[in-house]
Amino acid sequence: MARHLRTGSAFALLAIGGVLLASPAVAEVSVTIQDRDVARSVSLGGSCNRCELSGRNLSGAAFTGASFMNATLVGANLRGAEMVGSNFTGSDFSRANLSGVQIVGANFTSTNFTRAVLTGAEAQGSSFVRANMTQADLTGGEMHGVNFSNATLMNTKFVGAELFGATLANVTATGADFSGAEVNAANLRGGDFSNARFVSATLDGARLSDGRFARADFTDASMRRADIRGADLSEARGLTQDQVGEACGDETTRLPGRLTAMACRGSVRVIRSSTPPTPPTPPTPPRR
């Protein structure tokens, strides 16, 4: 038989996995937990900042417009959960299972995903700015347009992931694995991708400018129209002239051996002066 709890008080009891938890400042929580052999539904909304939910079973839960800032969900089971328009800033999802999670317009700024499992995750319009995703597994994930700026992606797995239009600017992604990933039109500017793997990845139209790629492996990677201006690829592995010949760079691009890249076209050069230019002398009026 289903048990149902709904509250609008400032201090409520939150039923999760059959256990009642005291949760401060809960604006509205609606939870339905049914018998073991019946479909389980958990709907969470309102505010539950700093909640302690480590190890809880929240599989299939729906977070809609919820605020779980600085919450602790270490080792929690969030398999197949939905996170729509919710705020998880500063929360701890380390070692949590978020496989198959669906994320739309959610905020994970400065969130900890160390060793979390996000295989097959789908995320759109969400922020992972400054998130710590060390050793997280995003294999097969669809992270279109997601913002990972300044995130820590050390040894993170993006194998076969779709990162179209994603922002990975200024990330620390040493040892990250992008093998077979689609990183088309993504922004990797200024990132540290030392020892990363881009084997058979597609980086068409991606921006690698000013990035560091020491010992990164680009074997069989596609780099059509990739911007490698200012990128340090001097110690990269697996690069061929055919690959870099389809990218574009400039005099600051560093490539291994005798490889050369064509110059980028279509850029606008802006010339600034400390003093405004002298206006032209007006024409002399004709004599009468």
N, C-alpha and C positions, 0 to 999 in steps of 0.2 A: 504494500500500500504506500502511496506517495505521501511524503511529509512536506509541508509547504510553510515557508516563513517569509513574511513581508513586513517591513518596518520603515518608518520615516523619522525615527527619533535620532537624536544626536549621539546616542550611545546604544548600540544594538548587539544582539547575539547573532553571529554569522554561522550558518550551518554548512559545513563543507565535509564531504566524505563521512557523513553521519556523526561528526564531532562538532559540538557547539564551541565557538571561539568568541571571546570578547573582542570587539573591533571598535576602536574609537572613531568618533566623527563620521558615522556612516549615514549618509543622507537618505539613501534608498537601496535596499538590497532585496532581491527577489530570488529565492532558491527553491528548487524542486529536486528532491532526491528520492528516487524510487528503488524498489527492490532490486537485488543483484541481477536478476535475469531480465529486467525490464530496462528500456532505454533511459539513460540518465541525463537530466537537463539541469544546468546551473546557469543562472543569469545574474550578472553582477553589475551594478551601476552605483552612481553616487560617489562618495568619498571614503576611502579606507587607507589613508596615508599611514605609513610606518606599520602596516599590518605584518604579523608574523605568520606566514603561510608555508614555511619550509616543509617539504615532503608531502604536502597535501595533494589529494587527487582532484584536479580541476580539469580533467580531460573533457573536451567538448564544451567547456564553459564559454559563455558569451559576455565579453566586457564591452559595454556600449556607453560611451560618454563617461567612463569611470575615471576616477583619480586614485591611483595606487602609487603615489610618489614615495620614494624611499622605502617601499615595501620589501620584505624578505621572502623570496620564493625559492630558496636554495633546494635543489633536488626535487622540485615540485613536478607533478605530471600535468602538463598542459597540452597534451597531444590532441590535435584537431581543434584547438580553441579558436575563437574569433575575437579579435581586438580591434574595435572600430572607434575612432575618435577618442581614444583613451590616453591618459598621461601616466607613464611609468618612469618618469625622470628619477634617476638616482637609485633605482631599485636593483635588487640582486637576484638574477636568474641563473647563477652559476650552477652547473651540473643539472639544470632543469631539462625536461623533455618537452620541446615545443615542435616536434615533428608534425608536419601538415598544418601548422598554424596559419590562419588567414589574418593579415594585418592591413588595415586601411586607415590612413591619416592618424597613426598613433605616434606618440612621442617617447622615445627611449634614450633621450640625451643623458650621457654620463652613466648609463646602465651597465651592469656587470653581467656578461654572458660567457664568462670563462668556462670552457668545456661543456657548454650547453649544446643540445642537439636540436637543430632547426632544419633537418632534412626535409625537402619538399615544401618548405615554407613559401607562402605567397605574400608579398608585401608591396603596397603601392602608396606613394605619397607620404612616406613615414621617415622619421628622423632617428638615426643612430649616431648622431654627432658625439664625438668623444667617448663612445661606448668602448668597453673592453671586451673584445670577442676572441681573446687568446684561446687557441685550440678549439674554438667552436666549429661545429660541422653544419655547413649550409649546402651540402651536396644536393644538386637538383633543385635548388631554390629559385623562385622567380622574384627578383628584387628590382623591378623596373622603377627607375627614377628615385631610388632610395638614396638618402644622404648619409654617407659614412665619413664625412669630413672629420679629420683629426682623430679618427678611431684607431684603436690598437687591434690589429688583425694578424698578430704573430701566430704562424702555423695554423691559420684558419683555413678550412676546406671550403672552396667554392667550386668543386669539381662538377662540371656539367651545369653550372648555374647560369641563369639569365640575368645579366646586369645591364641591360640596355638603358642608356641615359643615366646611369647611376653616378653619384659623386663620391670619389675616393681620394679627394684632394688632401695632401699633407698627412696621409695615414702612415702608420708604422706597420708594414705588411711583410716583414722578413719571414721567409719560409712559408708564406701563404701558397696554397695550391689552387690555381685557376685552370687546371688542365681541362680542355674541352669546353670551357666556359664561353659564353657569348658576352663580350665586354664592349660591344659596339656602341659608339658615340658616348662612351663613359669618360669622366674627367678624373684622370689619375695624376694630375699635376702636383709636383712637389713631394710625392710620396716616396717612402723608402721600401723598395721591393727587392731588396737583396735576398738572394737564394730562393726567390719565388719561382713557381712553375707556371708557365704559360703554354705548355705543350698542347698543340692542336687547338689552342684558343683562337677566337676571332676578336681582333682589336680594331676592326674597320671603323675609321672615323674617330677613334679614341684619342684623347689628349694625354700624352705621356711627357709633356714638356717639363723640364726641370726635375724630373724624377731620377732616382738612383736605382740602378738595376744590376748591381754587382753580382755576378755568378747566377743571374736569373736565366732560366731555360726557356727559349723561344722556339724550340724545335717544332717545325710544321705550323707555326702560328701565322695567321693572316693579319697583315698590317696595312691594308689598303687605305690610303688617305689619312693614316695615323700621323698626328703631330708630335714629332720627336725633337722639336727645338729645345736646346738647352739640356736635353736628357743625357745622362751618363750611362751609356751602353757599352763602354769600352771593355768591360769584363763579362759581358753577357755571353751566354752559350747558345748554340743552335741557330744563330742569325746567319742569313745568306744575303748575297747582293740582291737576289730577286725580291726578298722580303723588304729590305730597307729601300729598294728602288721604287717600291709602291707607296712608301711613306714620304714625309717631307720634313726637312730640318733646316738648319742654318749653320753658321760658322761655329756656334757654341755646342753643337751636337757632337758627342764623343762616341765613336763607333769602333768595334774591334778590327784589327788588321787594316786592310785597304778598302774596306767597305765605304761607300759614299751614298748619301741621300740627296735627292733633288731639293731645290729651294722651295719653300712654301709660297704659294701664289695667293693673290687676293688680299694680302695684308695691307693695312693702311698705316703709313708712316706719319707720325705726328711730330712736327718740329716746333719746339717751344723756345722762346727767347726771353731773356731776363728783361729786356726793354722792348717796347712796341716798335715795329718797323716805322721808318720815316715815311710819311705820306708822300705820294708823288707830287712833283711840282705842277701847279696848274698851267694849262697851255697859255701862250701869249696871245692876247686878243689881236685880230687882224687890223692892219692899218687902214684908215679911211682916206 
